[in-house]
Amino acid sequence: MFLKHLSLTNFRNFTRLDVDFPRRVVVLVGDNAQGKTSMLEAIYFLAAFTSFQTHADRQVINFHETKKDSLTVTRLVAEYQHAQGRHRLEVRLILEPMGVLNGQRLRKEILLDGVKKHVNEVIGHFNAVIFVPQMSQIIEGVPEDRRRYLNLALAQSTPAYARVLSEYNQALTQRNALLKLLGERSGNADQLEVWDEALTRLGAQIILWRIEAIQQIERLAARVHYELTHGSETLRLSYEPAFDPLPKPNGQLGLKMDTVLDRSRLELDEIRDGFRARLRELRNEEIARGVTTIGPHRDEMRFLATDIDLGNYGSRGQVRTTLLALKLAEVNWMKERTGEWPVILLDEVMAELDLQRRADLLKYVGESEQVLFTTTDLNLFAPDFVGKAEVWRVSGGKVEQ
């Protein structure tokens, strides 16, 4: 899979951009705040339908255009080559007036080959993996950051994941509202049964997909990490589901973080039945608290290097190396799952790496179909690599090929 053409209108600092991409490495060179990262953000937005920079779609709309008119339209269009042929994907973010007091609402429209689609029908059709140094929150941040990483990766590689996750969150919202109502006004707790059934059916599938994904990504990431650290460290991804379908050994309530648990043999029915039984056990407690206390919405994942929790004790170099290994593993994992190389987006990554790591990175991405780098300094790349790449200058929201 590779991007052939990108068109942007009113996206970040791009009022208008139209550019054709070659099927090889592209290096975007320019000073900071000129639009290099925004180009990568736009490409990733077309894959994930969300930004890696912000949770709010409104923030990617060109600020100056919103001041000119009450109606502002941001358009992102990608033409790309897929194994099944060439496709055109378009995202429209429409900021329009609503009600009184200068109110506004944002609508998102998605079109695949000219036909309007729901995001859950389209996500995964165009795939991209992005690496930016500030993504260290995947390792060092709060559990929500790691769940978001997992959700975005799985949504691109597993066709039904986005839909199931959306339905799970809807059921969770309804169940929490009922729990709160029961806690405040009492009533028949059997009303929870319908939401328990929905939550466990959908949640069990999410848990199973996450178990499989984490094991597969760990296998790939550990190999890359071993090479990047020259065998001095062993990387492990520790999945800590809020509802753990695997019984604790010897009746223990908790386990040491470095304990290796094999959940690969768990069946979907086994997870669902255990999840439902656990919800029944916690029913009185959850009614009192007014919230669902277990389930995929509270899952956690930790990164361990030689049994040290990198999120708490990792050095900057360890975190950086682990993040690079994780992203390179994600590329190969998507290739295994979909049969297509994702577009690889690397933002200012070379400045964060030593000479050996730079050489290792260029070796790893060399097999893929299309890679985009951004940099403020072209001297960070080996001359022979630059000679084979397409070098573009980005300045003031304009691209010079």
N, C-alpha and C positions, 0 to 999 in steps of 0.2 A: 504494500500500500504506500502511495506517495502523493503528496500535494502537488497539483499542477498549477493552480491559480488561486490567489487570495485577493478578495476585494473587501475593503473596509470603508464605512461611512460613519462619521461622528463617533468613532471608537477611541476613547482616551484622547491622546493629542493628535490623532489622525482625523482630519476633516474628510479627506478622501485618499484612498490608496488602492492602486491596482497593480499587481505584480505577478509575473509568471515565475514558477520555481523549477529548477532543474532537478533531475533524479540523481542527486548526489549531495555532497557536503556543501552547505552554504555557511559562510562566516559573516555575521553582521557586525561591522566595526563602527564605533562612534563614541562620543563623550557620553557621560551620564545624562539621564533625563531627555534623551533625544527621540526615543520611541523604540529602541531595540527590544526591551523586555515586553513592551506593549504588543509587538508583533507576535512574540511567542505566546503571550497571554491570549491573544485573539485566536490563534491556532488551537490552543488547548481548550478554549471556550467552545469551539466547534466540536470537540471530542467529548467533553464532560458536561457541557451546557451550564457550567459554573466557572468562576474564576478561582485561580489558586491564590490570588492576592486579597480577595474580599468575599464575604458571603452575600453581599448586597449587589444585585445586578445593576442597580441604579448608579453605582459608583463608576462603572466602566463607560457610561455615556459622557460624551464630550461636554465638559462643564460650560464652555463658552457658548455652545449652541443652545443649551437650556436657558441661557439668559436672553437669547434673541427672540425666541418664539415660545408660545405656550404649548405647542406640539413639537416634540423632538423625536426623530426616528434614528436609531442606530442599527446599521445592517452589517452583518458579517457573512460573507459568502465564500465557500470553498469548493473548488472543482478538483476532484481527486480520482486517482486510478485505483480501482479495487480489483480483486481477482475476477469478480463477476462483470467488470466493465467500468466505464467512467460514470461518475455521479456528481450531482450538484447539491450541496447542502447550504441552506440559508437560515440564519437566525435574525429575527427582528426584535428589537427592544423598543417599545413604543411608549413614550412618556407623554401622557395626554391630560388635559384639564379635567377636573372632576369636582362637582358641587360648588360650594362657595368658598370664600376666603383663600382664593388661589390654590385650592387643593389640586393634587396630581395623583394619578395612578399609573402603574407600570404594567404593561402587557408584554408577554413573550410569545412570539410565534415562531414555529419551526417548520421548514419546508424541505422535504427530500424529493429531489427531481420534480419540483414544482407542486407537490402535493402536501398539504398541511398534515402534520403528524403530532402526536403527543410525544413528549420527551422520552417516555418509557419505550416507545416503538422505535426510536431512532438511535438512542445511545448505544454505542458499540459498533455503529456502522462505519464511522471514521475514528481511528484510534491514535492516540498520542500519549507519550510519556514525557513528563517535564521534570527537570532537575534545576532547582535554584538553591543557593547556599542557605537562604533563610528558611528552607524547609526543615531545618533541624528540629522544629517543634514536633515533627513526627516522632522523634526519639525523646526529646527533652520536655515537650509540652504536656498538656492535660490529656486524659484518656479520650476526650472528644476528638482531638487532633488525629489520634491513631485510628479511631473508628471512621473518621472522614476519609483518611487515606485508604483504608480497606474498602469502604463503600465505593469510592471513585474507581479504584482499580477493578473491583469485581463487576461494577456496572458496565465497564467497557468490554469485559471478557466473557461475561455470563449473561446471555440475552434477557433472561427473566428476572435478574436480580433487582434492577431498579423498580420494576413493578411490584415485586413481592415486598421490598423494603418500604415502598410508599404505602401499600396496603397495611403492613404491620404498624407503621407510625399512625395511620388513621385509627386502627383498632386500639392502639395504645392510648391515644387521646380520648377516645370514647370510654375506655375502661377506667382511666384516671378520673374522668368527670363523674362516672358512676360511683367510684370509690369515695370520692369527696362528698358526694350527695348522701351516700349511705352513712358516712361518718358524722355528717352534720344532722341528718334527719332520721336516721335509722331506716328500717325497711327490710324487705326480703333479700338476703344476700344471694339467693339463687339466681337473681337477675344477672349476676356476673358470669353465669355459665356460657352465655352466647359469646361474650368477649373473651373468656378464657379459651374457648374452642378456637376462635379466630387467631388469638395471640399465639397459642401453642402450635397451631398448624403452620402459620407463616414464620414464627420465630424459629421453629425446629429446622425449617429449610435454610434460613439465614445462618444458623449455627453450623449446620452441615457444610454449607458452601464455604464458610469462613475457616472451618477446620481444614478442608481440602486445600484452600488457597494458601493459608499460612504454611502448611507443610510443604507445598510445592515451591513457594517463594523462598522458604528457608533453605531448601535443598540447593537452589540455584545461587542464593545470596551467600551461603556459607562457602561455596566453592570460590566465588569471586573474592570474597573477603579474605579467605585463606591465601590467595595469590597476592592480593594487595598488601597484606601484612607479612608476606614472605614466610607464612607458616607460624608466626608468633602468637596468633590469636585464633580462637574458634568461635564463630558467631552462631547464636541460637535465637530463634524467635519464640517467645513464651506466650501462648494464647491463654488468657484467663477469662473464660466466659462467666458472666454474672450468674447464669444457671449452668453449672457444669454437669453434663450428662454422665460423666465418668465417676463412679463411686470412689471416694477417697480410700486409699489402702489402710487396713487395720482400724477403720472407723475414725480416722483423724478428721478434725474439723478444718485444718489448714495444712498446707504443704510448703516446704522451702521453695523459693523461687527457682532454684537450680534443679528441682526434681523434674525429670523427663517423663511426661505422660503421653501414651500412645492412644489417640482417639480415632485413629484411622478406621477401626473396625466397627464403629458405631453406625447403627442403621437409623434411618429417618423416623420410623415408627417408635423406636426405642427412645430417641431424643424427645419426640412429641409427648409420649406417655409420661415420661419422667418430668418434663416441664409442667404438664397439666397437674400432676400429683403434687408437685412442689408449690404451685400456685394455691392449691386447696389448703395445704398446710399453713401457708402464710396469709390466708384470707383475712383473719381477724386483725392481724398486725397491719396489713395493707389498708384495711378499712379505717383503722385508727389513724394511720399516717396520711391517708388520702392519695396514695401514689403506688404505682407498680414498682416493686423493689428489685425484681430480677428480670432478665431477658437480654436480648442482643443490644438494646439501647444503653446498657450499662457494661458492655464487654470491655475488656482491657487487653492490651498486648504489650509485652516488654521486650527489649533488645538486650541480650546478654553476650558479652565477649569474655570467654574463659570464666564464666559464671559471675562476672561483675555486671551489675545493672548499669548500662550506659546512660540511661536517663537521669540517674542520680549521681553516678560517680565517674562517668566517662570524661576523658579529656576532650578538648576541642578537636584534636587530630583524630581521636577514636570515633567521635560522633560523625565527623566529616567523612571518614573512610567507610563507616557503616552505612551512611546515607547513600554514598556513591554505589556501594555494593548492592544495596536494596533497589536502587533505581535501575541499575544494569540487570539485576535479576528480574525486575518487573518487565523490562523489555523482552527478555527471552521467554518469560512466562506467558506474556500475551501472544508471542509468536507460537508457542506450543498450543495454546488454547484456541486461537483463531485461525492459525495457518498463515497469518499476514504479519509482516513487520509493522509495528507502529511507527509513526513519525517521532523522532527523538528530538527533544528541545532542551538545550543546555545553556543556561543563562550565567555568564561570568564564572563558569566553573573552573576554568584553567587557572585563574588568579588564586584560587583557593587550594591548589594542589602543588606539590613539589615536582621536580623534573621527572622522577620515576613514575609518579601517579599520572602525570600528563601523558606519558608514553603508554602506560597501561590503558588509560581511558581511550585514547585514539585507536589502540589495538582492538578493544572490545566493540566499539561502535563501527568499526570498519566493515563488518559483514552486513550491516543493515542497509535498507534501500535509501533512506533520506535522513540526514541529520542537520539540525540548525544550531550553530553556536552564536553566542553574542560575546563581545569583548571590547574593552577600551584600548587594548594593546595587542596588536597583531604579532608582536615579537614573542608572545607566550606560546605561539604555535611553531612547530618545526618548519623550516623553509620548504622542504619537499612536500609536506602536508598542505601548506598554503598554495603551492604550485598546482596541486590537483583539485583544490577547492574553488568554489565561486565566492569571491569576496565582494561584499556590498557595503557601501557607506550609508549610515543612517544619520540624518541631521535635521532637526527641527520638524520632525514628522514627515520627512521626505526620504525616499530611498534612491540611491544612485547605484546602478548595477555596473 
